[in-house]
Amino acid sequence: MAVRVEQMVTARAQHGRLTAAGLDVFATEPLATGNPRLCLDNVAATPHVVWYKVDTMRRYLNQTVENCRRLRDGQDLVNIVNGNRRPAHR
């Protein structure tokens, strides 16, 4: 169902039957570089982050900076979802 809706929104935006669209969730993420939705002037596509509040974005930025420091220092990373907590050796 989601793929059909995405195709319909894209087609309508391309042919002027949709004034504007803001899209945040897609059937396949991340969108491929050549995805037509990324080239439409009347479509705003975000990387599944529209719901974030300022405090949430600040926390994510702080966690990212902390993981960069840990990676630099060869420490275990935090908040890993793929199970690999150790940075690869260079």
Secondary structure, DSSP 4 states (H G I P E B T S, - for coil): -HHHHHHHHHHHHHTTS-S-EEE---SSSSPPTT-GGGG-TTEEE-SS-TT--HHHHHHHHHHHHHHHHHHHHTPPPSS-SSS--SPPP-
